[in-house]
Amino acid sequence: MEIDAEMRRKIAVSVGAVVVFIALLVAIGTRFSTNHNLTGTGAYYIVGVMALFVVLMAGAGVYLDDG
């Protein structure tokens, strides 16, 4: 099965969004933790990153829409 240019673009955008999400989670986890416990502020940031990820994936879906 050969992957055409359009499918490569969709894969790249999707993987890029997931990499950004994971990088933000790791950054928050290392910055806002004490003794391997997440602080209250860090928890709010995690919730914010999850909301940002949902919006980012929705935006990627609109951008990649074939219609």
N, C-alpha and C positions, 0 to 999 in steps of 0.2 A: 504494500500500500504506500503510495507516494503522497507526501504532504505538500499541498500547494502553498503559495505565498500567503493567501488569505488565512488559511488555517494556522500557519506559523505566526502570523500577526496576532491572532486570537490567543494562541498559547502563550506568546511572549507577554501580552498585556495581563493575562490571568496570573501567570507565574510571578510577574513583577509585583502585582498587587499583594499576593500572598507573601512574598519575600519582605515587602515593606511592613506588612502586618506582623510578621514574626520578629523582624528587627525592632519594631517599636515595643513589642511585648518583652523582649530580652532587655532592651534599654531601660524600660520602666522597672522590670524585675530587679535589675542590678542597682539601679539608682535609689529606689524606694523600698528597700528591704533592710531589716536589721535582724540579725541572728536567724536568717532564713525565714523570716516572717514578713509579709507585705504590710506596709504601713497603711493607715486609713487614706492618706492622700494618694498613695500608689494605687489603692483599690479604685478610687474615683478615676484616676488616669486610665486604668485598665478598661473600665466601663466606657470611657470616652473613646479609647482606641477601638473597642469592639463596634461602637456606633459608627465611627469613622470608616471602619472596614466595610460595614454594610452599605454605607453611602458610596464608598469607593467602588465596590463591586457592582452596585446599581448603575453608577456612572460608566463603568467599563462595559456593562451590558448594553446601555444606550449607545455608546460609542461604536460597539461592535455589531450593532443590529444590522441585519442584511436588508431590511425593508426600506 
